[in-house]
Amino acid sequence: MTKRRKQAQKAKKTDEPAPHPMAAPKPRFRILRNHPPLAAAALIVMAICIAYSNSLSGEFIFDDLHSIPYNPTIRRLSRLDLVFSPPGEGVAVQNRPVVNLTLAINYALGGLRPSGYHLFNLGIHIVSALALFGIVRRTLLLPKFSDRFGSHSLAYAVPVALLWALHPLNTEAVTYIIQRTESLFSMFYLLTLYFCIRGHGSEGRQHWQWYGAAIAACLAGMGSKEAMVTAPVMVLLYDRVFVAGSWKEVFRRRWGLYAGLAATWLLLALILARASGARGGAAGFGFGMTWWEYARTQFWAICRYLRLTFWPAGFIVHYGTWIARTPAEIIPYAVVVAALAGGTLAAYFRWPWVGFLGTWFFVVLAPSSSIVPLVTQTVAEKRMYLPLAAIVTLVVFSAAAVGRRLLGLSALPEAVRRSRARAWAISATAVCSLVLGVLTLLRNHDYRSPLAIWDDPTRKRPDSAGAYLSRAAAYENLGEWDLEIADCNKALELLPNYADVYLNRGNAYLGKGDPNRAIADFTRAIELRPNYAQAYVNRGNAYADKGDNEAALADYSKALEINPLLAEAFNNRGLIYGQAGDYQRALEEYSRALAINPDHIEAHANRAVLLIAAGEFALAQSDLRALKRLGADGPLKQIQKLLAETQTAPNKP
């Protein structure tokens, strides 16, 4: 720059009037105005937060209880050996150590307050929506599509992410806390693909940083749910359809990436090998359902999912173990599924991107909707969480194509057609988002209490044993023993060998003060599932109620032999030792219970009483502080009264 030009610029600056003190401030949110993708992401996040604003107050329901309040492996985040060894017996976190880790993080941050777990689930959903937004946008910026779609990438990516994120079909995976098993693996699935896309468009060191992130996300997904097994395959197919010109190019240029993604299967294989490939009687062959019974039911299930996609009404949180048996329940739906599968294959010859979306739908559903029986639920709406993304994407692009064709038939000037196309797109997205968001709000309202959410499927699916069992558990929390027994009886009519139902009915009989009938039900549960540790604990409680302490001790010890992390069993064994006058042993049992679960209110109270009786007032204070921290006002006041009486009592000679 010349000297004269510098002087002219300096003079121009000095001639500018100084801003008036009352002048309007610079516009806020300039960063959003200058960065449209960031503004679009902010819009998506805001819409999700509004749609799920009433989901944070829901309580723990059914499967949540075994995976969170009754899960001893999440109590101490520092004990990663426990955190990465989630409980078995068909609990939702079995074989899913990464899910268990997220629950341990939740517990470390907020204990057992459900709102924190709901907020975490909402965060997972937001990240998933943003990843989907990024996938669509970045795909349209690839060389194959940039000439046609590059300048309109946001116009497609925003509707896809918004409509998917706000669709009420996703509420089960977001609002039902433990169904984060579905949303979490889906988040890692989407992130794996997104990071690979970013890597495809990068060079040098950054190129492999993105691929490393993709492999890490895939590895985390393998530890979240078994359905992640298909992720490396879909990433490979994406590369071939959208990026590379041939299979040879795919493997020549990115063989290291696919070797790394394939290596993540080793983690899944290790997890399944440790669990002998089963999920505690909840999934796999040999649990009373053949592969063909399950497979033929999936024709109806897939059509049901599609119906809920396009007509989102009549959601059911639990379909039970229904099996399609008659030709009318199988053939029409099999024809529809076969037609869709055939259309997916045919699309590769003319519209490969359509073929990819169809393949995404079927492949992601395959682990849960093919031939491997999931015997506790043959149909589950949560399974559509990730496949739904493919359908929404197809609908958005198809609608845009139809709109362009209709506008192309008019004689309007090009500028007018573009303006109208933009107005139609914005209006359609806004209306659909509003409708879906309202439906999501309404569906979230159903989760306001355990009883509210389980009343619904017992009406819509009266053949679902699981729905009756779940409502029975809700009645148990309310102390409605007769209603619980009635629901358990109905469940047993539908599924006579359901061990969990016998456990719940036994709890109801014990609550009613009938230990003999409770023992009979707990024994039946143990016969059906010999390693049912909780059934041994509950039967021990029934024996203790009868005064048979020897039998109670035997059952508590058997339960601990099966599962050494049952704090309840240690506490209850301590009670029996205390009644027998073996106070030292009782103290040891209470301490072992608290080592597993530092928030076990009863163990703190029992240990405090024994310490006060032994005159160890200073040691008892730690338990009193723990009871105060846990908000156990009732036990705390009683023990404080006992402490005061003991300290003021005259010394006996």
N, C-alpha and C positions, 0 to 999 in steps of 0.2 A: 504494500500500500504506500502511495507517495505521500510526501510531507504535506503537500497542499490539501490532499483528500482528508488526511487526519485532522487538519485544522478546521476544515469545513464541517466535519462530523462533530468536532468539539464545540464549534459555534452553534450548531443546530441544537445540541443538548442544552447549552446554557441559555438559548432563547426560549426553550420550553417552559411554560409557566409552572410554578410549583403547585403540587396538588393541594386543593382546598382542605382545611382540617375536617370539614363535614362531608367531604366527598364520599361517594358510595364505595364500600370496600370491594376488593377484588372478588369475583364470583367464587363461591366455595365449590368443593368437589371438582376442581379443575382437572385433577388426575383422571377422574372418570370420564370427563368430556373429551379429554385428549387421548384416552385409551379405550375405544369402544369394546374390545373384548373384556376388559376389566369391569366396565359398566354392565355388560351383559351378565357376567358372572355374579355381580352384586345383585342384579335383578332376580336371578335364579335363587340365590341364597335367601333373599328377602321373601320370595314367594313360598319357599319351602317352610321357612320359620312361621309364616302366617298360617299355612295349611296344617301344620303340626303343633300349633301353639297350645291346643287343648290336650296334647298327648303326654305332657310331662307329669301330670298328677295321678296317673294310673298306678295301681298297686301291683305287687307280684302275683302272678296267677299260675297255677298248676305247675307246668314244667319249670317255671322260674324258681320255684321253691327248692327243688332238688339241686339246681345248678348254682344258686346264690345263697339263700339263708342257710341251707343244710349242707353246703359244700365247704368242707374244712380246708381244702387245698388253696382257697383264695384269701385266707385270713392274714397271711404274712407275705408281702411282696418280696421281702428279702430272701425267703425260702424258695428260690426258683426250682429247686429239685421237686418240691411239692406242687408248685404252680404248673410246671410242665408235666405233671402226672395227674391229670383230672380223674375224678371218680368214674367207675364203670356202671354196671347194672342198667345199661340203657339210658343213663342220664344224657341230656342233650350235649354236654361238653365232652363226653367220652370220645377219645381219639382226636380231640380238637384242642391241642395245647395253646394255640395262639388265642382262641376264644377265651380260654380259661385265664390267660394272661391279662386280657382286657378287663375281665371281671375282677381280677386281683387289683388292677389299677383303680377301677371304680371303688372297690372296697377300701383301698388305702386312702382315697380322696374323700369319701363320704360315707363310709360304713354301709349300712343297709337302707339308706334313704333311696327309695325307688326313683326319685326325680333325677338323681345323678346318672343312673343307668339309662333312663329314657333320653337324657341329654346326650350321652355318649352315642346311643343309637342314632339320634338325629344328626350328630356330627358325621357318622359313617355315611348316612344317606346323602348329606350335603357333598361330601367328598366324591361319592359315587356319581352324583349328578354333574359335578364339575368335570370329572374325568370323562364322562360321556360327552359333555359339551366340547371338551378338548379333542376327543377322538373324531367327532364329526367335523369340527372346524379344520383340524389339521389334515384330515383326509381330503377335504375339498381344496386344500392348498398344495397337495401333491402334484407333481408334473402332469399326471394323467388327467387331472380334473381342473387345474388352476385356470386354464384358458376359459373354460365355460362357467365354473362355479366360484373361482377364487374371490372375485369381488363381492360375491353374495354368501360367503361362508357363514357369516354371523346370522344371516336371514334363515339359514337352515339349521344351524347348530342350536340356536336359542329355542325354537319351538320343540325340537327333539328332546332337549334336556328338560325343558319346563313341563311338557306333557307327560314325560316318563316320571319325573320326580313327583308330580302332583296326582298321578293316577291312584285312586283308592285301592286298586289291587295290590299295591305295595305296602299297605298299612300293616298287614300281619308281620312282615319282615322288619318293620321299623318300630311299631308301637308295642308289639308283644316282645318283651325284653329279650328273652333267651333266643328268639328267632334271629338275633344278630348273627347266629351261625350262617344264615343265608345272606344277609346284607354284607357281612364282613368279608366272606370269601368273594362275593360279587365285587366289592370295592377293590380287592386285590386283583381280581380278574381284569377289571377295566383299567386299573393302573398299569398292569403288565402290558396291555396292548398300547396304552397311551405312551408309556416310556419307550416302547419299541418304535412307535411312529416318530417320536422326537429323535430317537437315535438314527432312524433312516434319513432324517433331514439334517443331520449334524455331521461335522467333519472332525478329524483328529482326535484329541484326547476326550473332548466332550462327547464324541460319538460313542465311545465305550463307557463313559460315565452313565449315559442314559441306558445303555444295554445292561450295565451292572445293576442299575435301579430296577429294571424290568425283571431280572433274575431274582433279586431280593424280594420283590413284590410277589412273584410267582411262588417262591419258597414259603413266604408268610401265608399265602393262600392255601398251600398244601397242608399247613398246620391248622387251617381254619375249618375246612370241610372237604370231604372226599371228592365232591363234585368239581373241585379245581383241577382234577386230573386232565380235563379236556383243554385247558388253557394253552399249553404249548402247541397243540394241534391247530387251534383257531388262529393263533398268532402266525403260524406258518402259512395257513391258508390265506390270511389277510395279506401277507407279503406277496404271495403269488398273484392274487386278484388285483390288488391296488398299487403295488410297487414294482415288482420284477416283471420282466418280459417272458421268463421261462423258469421252469423248476431248476434248471442247471444254474441260472443266475442266482436264484435264491440260496442254494447251498454253496456256490462258489464264493459269494460275497459275504454271507452271514452264517457260515457253518458254526463259528464259535458261539454266536448267540443261541442257536438252536441246541447246541450241545449243552450249554449252560441251563437252558430252560428244561431240557429233557432230564438233566441231572437232578432237578427238584423232585422228580418222581421217586427218587431214592428215599427222601424224607417220608413221603406218603407210604411207601412200601414198608419202611421201618415201623411207622406208627401202627399200620395194620398188622404187621407181624407180631408186635408186642401184644396186640389185642386178639390175636388168632383170627384176624379178618372179620370179626363179628362186632355187633354193637349191642351186646347184652341182651340178646333175644329180640331186639327191635328191628334188625335188618339182616338179610342174608338168607341163604337156602337152609332148609331143614327146620324152619320154625312154624310149620303148620300151613304154609301156603306155597303152592307150586309156582314155577316161573311163568307157566302159561296162564294161570288164574290171574296173576298180577299183570302180565303183559296185555291180556285182552281187556282188562279194566282201564288201561291207560288210553285206549282209543276214546272212551267216553271222557276221561279226565282231560285230555288235550283239547277236545271240543268244548268242554266246560270252561277251561281257561280262556279259550278264544272268545267264547260268548261273554265272559266277564270283562274281557278287554274292550269289546265294542259296545257292550251294554252293562256298565258297571253297577249292578244292583243284585241284591240277594246273596251277599258274601256269607261264607260259613267258615268259622275258625277251626272246626274239626269235622271231617267227613267220616271218620271211623274206618272200619275194615270191610266196607262194602265191596263185593266182587261182582262183576258183570257175568251173568250166567245164561240169559236167554239170547236168541239170535237178534231180537229187537234191541237189546242192550249192547250188542257188539257190532253187527254188520254195518248199519248206517254210519256209525262213527268211524269204523275201520275204513270205509270208502272215502270219507272226508280226509282222514289222515293220509291215506295212500295217495289221494289226489294232490294234496299239499306237498308231500314228499316228491312225487313225480314232477310237479311244477318247479320245485326247487332245483332238481337235476336239469330239467329242460332250460331253466333260466340261464345256466352257465354258457349256453351256446350263443345267446344274444345279449343278455343283461347280466354279466357275471356278478355285479354288485348285488342284484336281487338274489342270485343263488347263494352268495355269501350270507346275506341276512337270513334266508331260509335255513341254511346250514347252521348258523348261530342258534336259531330257535330250537332246532331238533337236537343238536349236539349238546348244548348246555342243559337241556331237559333230560338227556339220555341217562345219566347216572341215577336219577330218581324216578324216571318215567319210562322205563323200558322193561327189563326182565328180572332185575334183582329185587326181590320182594322187600318192601318196607312195611312190615306186618302190622304196625300200630296205626298207620294211616296209608291207605292206598291212593288217596287224593289229598293234596294240600296246596292251597292257593299261594303260599309263600314261595313255592318252587318257580313261580312265574316272575319273580323279582328281576332276574337278569334277562331271561328270554323276552320279556316285555319290551326291552330296549330295541330289539330287532324289529318288532311289529310297529312300534311307534315311529321308528326311522323310516320304514317302508311306507307307512301312511303319510307322513309329512312330505316325502319326496314325490309320492304318487299324486297327492293333492296339488302340489306345486306344478307338476307336469300337466295335470288336467286343467288347472287354472290358466297356464300359458297357452294351452291349445284353444281354450274358449276365447281368450282375449285375442289370439291370433286370427280368429274368424271375423273379428270386427274390423270396420274400416277406419277406426280411430287412429290418429297420429301416434307414432312410436312413443313420444314423450308422455302422452296421455295414457297409453297402455301401461307403461312402466309405473306411472303414478297410481293407477288403479290396482295394478298387481301388488304394489307395496301396501296400499290401503287394505285390500282384501286379506293379505297375509297377516297384517297386524291385527285386524279385526277378528279373523278366525282364530288366531293364537290366543288373543285376549279372552274371547268367549269360551273356548274350550278349556283354557287354564282356569277360568273362573268356575265353570261347572265342575271340573274335576277337583279343584281345591275345596269347593263346598262339600262335595261328596266325601272327600277325605276327612274334613272336619266332622261330618256326621258319623262316619265310620269310627273315628277315634273316640267319639263320645260313647260308643258301645263298650270301650275298654275301661270305663270309669271305675268298675269294680269287678272282682272275680265272678260274682253271681250274675251280674248284668251280661258279661260276655259269654257265659256258659248256658244261660237260659235260652239264648238264641239257637244254638245248634241242636239242643234237645227237642225244639219245636220243628226245625227244618229237616233234621236228620234223626228221627226217632230210632233208627237202627244203628246208631253210633254208640258203642259201649264206652268209648273214650270220652264222649261228651258227658255221659251220665257220671262217669268216674270223676271228671273234672268238676262238675257241679257238686258232687258229693264232697270233694275236698274243700270247696267254698263253704258248704254248709258246716263242715267240721270246724273251720275257723270261726264261724258264728256260734258254735255250740249247739247247732240244730241237729241233735243226734238222730231223731226219728226220720227226718227228711234225708239225712245222709244215708241211713240204712235203706230207705226206700230206693234211692238212686243206685246204691250198690247192688241191690237185688235185681233191679232192672238191667244193670250192666252185665250181671252174671247170667241172666236169661239169654242175653245176646252173645256172650263170650264166657262160657262156663269155666275156662281154665286161665282166667286173667288174674295173675298173682297179686297185682297192685290193688285190685278191687277187694280181695280178701283182707289185705293189710288195712285198707281204709274202713271196711266194715268192722274189723276187729277194733280199730281205734274208737269207732262209734259205740260199740258195746262196752268198751272200757270206760268211755266217758259217761255212759249211763249207769255204771257201777255193776256191770255183769262180767266179771273177769273170766268165768268159765267159758262163755260163748266167745269171748275175745280170744282166749287161748286156742280154741278150736279153729278160729279163722286164721290166726297167725301160724298155726301148725300147718294148715292147708297151704298157705302162701309159701312156707318153707318146703313143703313137699313138691310144689310146682317149680320152685326156684331154690335149690339147695344152698346156694351161696347168697341168699337174700339177707344181708347183714342187718338191715333195719327191721326186718320181721323178727329176728332174734332179740333185738333190743326191746321191741314192743311186747314180745311175749314175756321177756324178763320183767317188764313193768307189770304185766298182768299177774305173774307169779308173785311179785313183791306185794301187790295189792291183796293177794290171798294170804300173805304171810309165809309163803314158801320161799324163804330167802336162799336156800341151797339151790333150788331150781333156777331162781332168778340169777344167782351168781354164775351158774353154768351157762345160761344163755348170754349174759353180758360178755363172758370170756370167749364164747364161740363167735360172737359178733366181732370182737376185737381181733380174733384170730383171722377172720375174713378181711376186716378193714381196720387196721390199727389207728385210723384217724377219726374214730367215732368218739368225740368228746363226751357226748351224752352217755355212752356206755361207761366211761371212766367215772363220770359224776355219779351215776346211779350205783355203780359198784362201791363208790366211797360212802354213799348213804347206808348201804347194808353193813359195811365194816364199822361205820359209826354207831349203828344200832347195836352191833355186837360188842361194843366197847373197845374196839381196836382203833383208837383215835389216830395213832401214828400212821397206820396204813390208810386210813380214810383221808388224812391230809395229803398223803402221797398221791392218792387217786385224784383228788380235786386239783392238785397242782399239775398232774399230767393232763387233765382235761383242759386246764387253762393254758398249758403250753401249746395245745393244738388250736384252741379257740379262746383268745384273750378276752373276748366279749361275752363269754358264757355267764349270764347273770346268775343262774342257780349255783354254779360252781363257786363263784365269788362269794355269794351269800353263805353257802354251806361252810366254806373254809373260814370265813370270818367268824361264824358262830363257834366253830371248834377252837379257833385261836383265842377268842374271848374267854371261852370256858377254861382254857389252859393258862389264862392270865397273860397271854402274849398280846397285850393291847397295842403295842407299837406296830407289830406285824399285821394286825387286823386292819390298821388304818389304810394300808395299800388297797385292800379289797373294798373298803368303804369309799375310797376315792374312785375306784373303778366303777362301783355301782352308781355313784353320782355322775360320772362321765357318761354312763350308759342310760341315764335317765330312769333308773329303776327306783322310783321314789318309795314304793310300797315296802320292798325288802329293806331299803336303806333306813327308813324310819324305824322299822321293827328292830333292826340290829343296833341302831344308835340308842334306842330305848334300853335294849338288853345291856349294852356297854355301860350306859349311865348307871343302871341298877347294880351291875357287877362291881363297878368302881366305887360306888358309895356304900355297898353292903359291908357290915362289920366283919372283921376277920374272925373266922371260927377258930376256937382253941384246938 
